[in-house]
Structures are given as C-alpha cells and as structure tokens.
Amino acid sequence: MSAGHPFDAPLASWIEAETGLKGARVSRALSGGNANLTLLLATDDGPLVLRTPPENAISATSHRGIEREATVLRAIQGHVKAPRVVGWCEDAAVIGRPFLLVSHVDGEAITDTLPATYPATAASVNRLGEDLIDELAAIHRAPWQTIGLERLGNPQSFLERQITRWRAARAESPARDLPL
C-alpha cells in the first residue's frame, strides 16, 4: 500500500482533529495478524498502527474485540511492555468501521516460523520463549481489579460462555461442515 489509500484523507482529518498529529497516511499493511486489518501509518511525527476489523467482518459486533483491546492496552500501561493507545474511533463515517490507533513498536511478528532477522539457534529460540513467559507473567501480575479491567467481563464460567458464543457465531456464518 502506498500514498493514495482510500483511508488517507478521512484518517488524516480524524487523527489531526483528535491527536494533533499531522500528515497521517497509510504506509503498508502489517503482517502477522489473522482476524483484523493492521496498517502501518506514517505521520509527520512518526509511525502509528491502525487496527480495525476487516470490511466483511463475520459479526456486526466484531469491532468489540478491538474495543476490548484498547481497554486492556490502556489499563496495562506501566505494568507491561505494550503500545500506547493514541485513539479509539467508533465513528464508521471515518473509514467505514471502528478502529484503534496505537503507537508503533518496532519489532517482528512471530507466528509459526522464526523471522530471518533472528539467528536460528536453540539459544535464540529459548530467549524468545523466556521473554514471552516474562511478559505473560507481568500481565498476570497486573492488578486487574484496580486498573479498570474488573469491568471488562465476568471471569466466572468464562470458558463455558465462550463455547456457547462461538457455537452461535459458527451457526450464523457456516463455511463448511466441521466436526464438533
């Protein structure tokens, strides 16, 4: 993606009005995600990242996942390494759907293969695993009851509710028969 992306003009206007940052434009899509559109934006003051559900989202409430992401990112600031929330926009008139705007954190999206920038050694893989465990532990040490996450949901019977929710979503948008 380059200059001239359909999001450029409405995004630039919204970002400048909401944050004061000028010259926002889409640089390119970022890889590594599976469900949401993740775009690298350039601004006159540096890069940002935009996250939004895909245009053809499975559910009319799919943006709620990104809204929860914004809530969690705001709450864990200062407790773990995470991008800073720059803005949240629910106004579909801007780009056609809600979106989250966060600071850019330079790095690699690690999926099922080690990026070429990492040495393919046992020590490198072990270090990545240890770093992941350290950050997960930091997330779990965050005082969720006092940083705004206590309102996020009901921790009781979470797994049971998820099974019911995803079965209903699957029934609404069947793609092919799958064994349950």
Sine and cosine of phi, psi and omega as CSV:
sin_phi,cos_phi,sin_psi,cos_psi,sin_omega,cos_omega
0.00,0.00,0.58,-0.82,-0.02,-1.00
-0.65,-0.76,-0.13,-0.99,0.03,-1.00
-0.80,0.60,0.57,-0.82,-0.02,-1.00
0.99,-0.15,0.14,0.99,0.06,-1.00
-0.90,0.43,0.59,-0.81,-0.01,-1.00
-0.84,0.54,-0.42,0.91,0.01,-1.00
-0.98,0.21,-0.31,0.95,-0.19,-0.98
-0.80,0.60,-0.84,0.54,-0.09,-1.00
-0.90,0.43,-0.78,0.63,-0.01,-1.00
-0.91,0.41,-0.59,0.81,0.03,-1.00
-0.91,0.41,-0.72,0.69,-0.01,-1.00
-0.85,0.53,-0.68,0.73,0.01,-1.00
-0.90,0.44,-0.74,0.68,-0.03,-1.00
-0.90,0.43,-0.73,0.69,-0.04,-1.00
-0.89,0.46,-0.67,0.74,0.02,-1.00
-0.91,0.42,-0.68,0.73,-0.01,-1.00
-0.91,0.41,-0.63,0.78,-0.09,-1.00
-1.00,0.05,-0.51,0.86,-0.13,-0.99
-0.84,-0.55,-0.29,0.96,-0.08,-1.00
1.00,0.09,-0.09,1.00,0.01,-1.00
-0.97,0.23,0.71,-0.71,-0.08,-1.00
-0.95,-0.32,0.38,-0.93,0.15,-0.99
0.96,0.27,0.43,0.90,-0.03,-1.00
-0.92,0.39,0.70,-0.71,0.05,-1.00
-0.40,-0.91,0.46,-0.89,0.00,-1.00
-0.96,0.27,0.80,-0.60,0.08,-1.00
-1.00,-0.01,-0.79,0.61,-0.03,-1.00
-0.15,-0.99,0.26,-0.96,0.12,-0.99
-0.98,0.21,0.60,-0.80,0.09,-1.00
-0.99,-0.14,0.61,-0.80,-0.02,-1.00
-0.99,-0.11,0.16,-0.99,0.07,-1.00
0.94,-0.34,-0.33,0.94,0.02,-1.00
-1.00,-0.04,0.33,-0.94,-0.02,-1.00
-0.90,-0.43,-0.54,0.84,-0.15,-0.99
-0.94,-0.35,-0.52,0.86,-0.12,-0.99
-0.91,-0.42,0.42,-0.91,0.07,-1.00
-0.98,0.18,0.80,-0.61,0.00,-1.00
-0.82,-0.57,0.89,-0.46,-0.08,-1.00
-0.88,-0.48,0.66,-0.75,0.14,-0.99
-1.00,0.06,0.80,-0.60,0.04,-1.00
-0.94,-0.34,0.58,-0.81,0.15,-0.99
-0.98,-0.22,0.62,-0.79,0.15,-0.99
-0.73,-0.68,0.18,-0.98,0.04,-1.00
-0.90,0.44,-0.34,0.94,-0.02,-1.00
-0.96,-0.27,0.11,0.99,0.02,-1.00
0.82,-0.57,0.09,-1.00,-0.10,-0.99
-0.98,0.21,0.45,-0.89,0.13,-0.99
-0.72,-0.69,0.20,-0.98,0.06,-1.00
-0.82,-0.58,0.73,-0.69,0.06,-1.00
-0.94,-0.33,0.74,-0.67,0.07,-1.00
-0.84,-0.55,0.75,-0.66,-0.01,-1.00
-0.47,-0.88,0.46,-0.89,0.09,-1.00
-0.90,0.43,0.38,-0.93,0.06,-1.00
-0.90,0.43,0.36,-0.93,-0.03,-1.00
-0.85,0.53,-0.62,0.79,-0.02,-1.00
-0.98,-0.21,0.83,0.55,-0.05,-1.00
-0.87,0.50,0.55,-0.84,-0.01,-1.00
-0.90,0.44,-0.59,0.81,-0.10,-1.00
-0.78,-0.62,0.54,-0.84,0.05,-1.00
-0.91,0.41,-0.29,0.96,0.01,-1.00
-0.96,-0.28,0.28,0.96,-0.05,-1.00
-0.88,0.47,-0.44,0.90,0.01,-1.00
-0.93,0.38,-0.28,0.96,0.00,-1.00
-0.90,0.44,-0.49,0.87,0.07,-1.00
-0.89,0.45,-0.67,0.74,0.02,-1.00
-0.96,0.29,-0.54,0.84,0.08,-1.00
-0.90,0.44,-0.67,0.74,0.07,-1.00
-0.89,0.45,-0.63,0.78,0.05,-1.00
-0.85,0.53,-0.69,0.72,0.03,-1.00
-0.88,0.47,-0.68,0.73,0.01,-1.00
-0.87,0.49,-0.73,0.69,-0.02,-1.00
-0.91,0.41,-0.71,0.71,-0.01,-1.00
-0.87,0.49,-0.66,0.75,0.04,-1.00
-0.89,0.46,-0.68,0.73,-0.08,-1.00
-0.93,0.37,-0.60,0.80,-0.11,-0.99
-1.00,0.03,-0.03,1.00,0.04,-1.00
-0.81,0.58,0.74,-0.67,-0.01,-1.00
1.00,0.04,-0.20,0.98,0.02,-1.00
-0.97,-0.25,-0.53,0.85,-0.01,-1.00
-0.59,-0.81,0.23,-0.97,0.09,-1.00
-0.97,0.26,0.87,-0.49,-0.02,-1.00
-0.36,-0.93,0.45,-0.89,0.07,-1.00
-0.91,0.41,0.46,-0.89,0.02,-1.00
-1.00,0.07,0.71,-0.70,0.06,-1.00
-0.96,0.28,0.84,-0.55,0.03,-1.00
-1.00,-0.08,-0.57,0.82,0.01,-1.00
-0.15,-0.99,0.39,-0.92,0.09,-1.00
-0.76,-0.65,0.78,-0.63,-0.03,-1.00
-0.81,-0.58,0.87,-0.50,0.07,-1.00
-0.99,-0.12,-0.11,0.99,-0.07,-1.00
-0.97,0.23,0.97,-0.24,-0.03,-1.00
-0.90,0.43,-0.26,0.97,0.01,-1.00
-0.92,0.38,-0.34,0.94,-0.05,-1.00
-0.95,0.30,-0.86,0.51,0.00,-1.00
-0.77,-0.64,0.17,0.99,0.04,-1.00
0.99,-0.16,-0.12,0.99,0.02,-1.00
-0.21,-0.98,0.33,-0.94,0.02,-1.00
-0.89,0.46,0.39,-0.92,0.03,-1.00
-0.47,-0.88,0.35,-0.94,0.04,-1.00
-0.91,-0.42,0.69,-0.72,0.04,-1.00
-0.88,-0.47,0.83,-0.56,-0.03,-1.00
-0.76,-0.65,0.30,-0.95,0.09,-1.00
-0.91,0.42,0.46,-0.89,0.03,-1.00
-1.00,0.07,0.75,-0.66,0.09,-1.00
-0.91,-0.41,0.90,-0.44,-0.04,-1.00
-0.92,0.40,0.67,-0.74,0.02,-1.00
0.26,-0.97,-0.20,-0.98,-0.03,-1.00
-0.90,-0.44,0.63,-0.78,0.15,-0.99
-1.00,0.06,0.91,-0.41,-0.03,-1.00
-0.99,-0.13,0.86,-0.52,0.00,-1.00
-0.93,-0.37,-0.95,-0.31,-0.03,-1.00
-0.98,-0.22,-0.01,1.00,0.07,-1.00
-0.72,-0.70,0.46,-0.89,0.02,-1.00
-0.97,0.23,0.77,-0.64,0.02,-1.00
-0.86,0.50,0.46,-0.89,-0.02,-1.00
-0.87,0.50,-0.40,0.92,-0.02,-1.00
-0.97,0.25,-0.16,0.99,0.04,-1.00
-0.98,-0.22,0.68,-0.73,0.08,-1.00
-0.92,0.40,0.69,-0.73,-0.03,-1.00
-0.99,0.11,0.91,0.42,0.01,-1.00
-0.86,-0.50,0.37,-0.93,0.04,-1.00
-0.87,0.49,-0.62,0.79,-0.01,-1.00
-0.90,0.44,-0.65,0.76,0.01,-1.00
-0.91,0.42,-0.72,0.69,0.02,-1.00
-0.90,0.44,-0.67,0.74,0.03,-1.00
-0.88,0.47,-0.67,0.74,0.00,-1.00
-0.88,0.47,-0.68,0.74,0.04,-1.00
-0.88,0.48,-0.69,0.72,0.02,-1.00
-0.89,0.46,-0.68,0.74,0.01,-1.00
-0.91,0.41,-0.65,0.76,0.05,-1.00
-0.88,0.47,-0.67,0.74,0.03,-1.00
-0.88,0.48,-0.72,0.69,0.01,-1.00
-0.89,0.46,-0.67,0.74,0.02,-1.00
-0.87,0.50,-0.69,0.72,-0.01,-1.00
-0.94,0.33,-0.63,0.78,0.08,-1.00
-0.89,0.46,-0.64,0.77,0.04,-1.00
-0.90,0.44,-0.65,0.76,0.03,-1.00
-0.89,0.45,-0.65,0.76,0.05,-1.00
-0.87,0.49,-0.70,0.71,-0.04,-1.00
-0.95,0.30,-0.35,0.94,0.08,-1.00
-0.99,0.14,-0.31,0.95,-0.02,-1.00
-0.86,0.50,0.69,-0.72,-0.06,-1.00
-0.97,0.24,0.96,0.27,-0.16,-0.99
-0.82,0.57,-0.49,0.87,-0.04,-1.00
-0.95,0.32,-0.31,0.95,-0.08,-1.00
-0.87,-0.49,0.03,1.00,-0.04,-1.00
-0.93,-0.38,0.26,0.96,0.06,-1.00
0.99,-0.17,0.03,1.00,-0.02,-1.00
-1.00,-0.06,-0.17,0.99,0.00,-1.00
-0.91,0.41,-0.37,0.93,0.01,-1.00
-1.00,0.02,-0.07,1.00,-0.12,-0.99
-0.94,0.35,-0.53,0.85,-0.02,-1.00
0.01,-1.00,-0.05,-1.00,-0.02,-1.00
-0.97,-0.23,0.93,-0.37,-0.05,-1.00
-0.94,0.35,-0.31,0.95,0.02,-1.00
-0.95,0.31,0.69,-0.72,0.06,-1.00
0.85,0.52,0.51,0.86,-0.05,-1.00
-0.85,0.52,-0.77,0.64,-0.06,-1.00
-0.89,0.46,-0.66,0.75,0.02,-1.00
-0.88,0.48,-0.68,0.73,0.02,-1.00
-0.91,0.42,-0.60,0.80,0.01,-1.00
-0.91,0.42,-0.66,0.75,0.02,-1.00
-0.88,0.48,-0.72,0.70,0.02,-1.00
-0.88,0.47,-0.70,0.71,-0.03,-1.00
-0.88,0.48,-0.75,0.66,-0.08,-1.00
-0.95,0.30,-0.50,0.87,0.11,-0.99
-0.91,0.42,-0.65,0.76,0.03,-1.00
-0.91,0.41,-0.68,0.74,0.03,-1.00
-0.89,0.46,-0.64,0.77,0.02,-1.00
-0.90,0.43,-0.65,0.76,0.00,-1.00
-0.92,0.40,-0.56,0.83,0.01,-1.00
-0.95,0.32,-0.53,0.85,-0.09,-1.00
-0.72,-0.69,0.90,0.43,-0.02,-1.00
-0.94,0.34,0.69,-0.72,0.04,-1.00
-0.97,-0.24,-0.66,0.75,0.04,-1.00
-0.28,-0.96,0.32,-0.95,0.00,-1.00
-0.93,0.36,0.75,-0.66,0.06,-1.00
-0.79,-0.62,0.57,-0.82,0.05,-1.00
-0.94,0.34,0.67,-0.74,0.05,-1.00
-0.93,-0.36,0.00,0.00,0.00,0.00
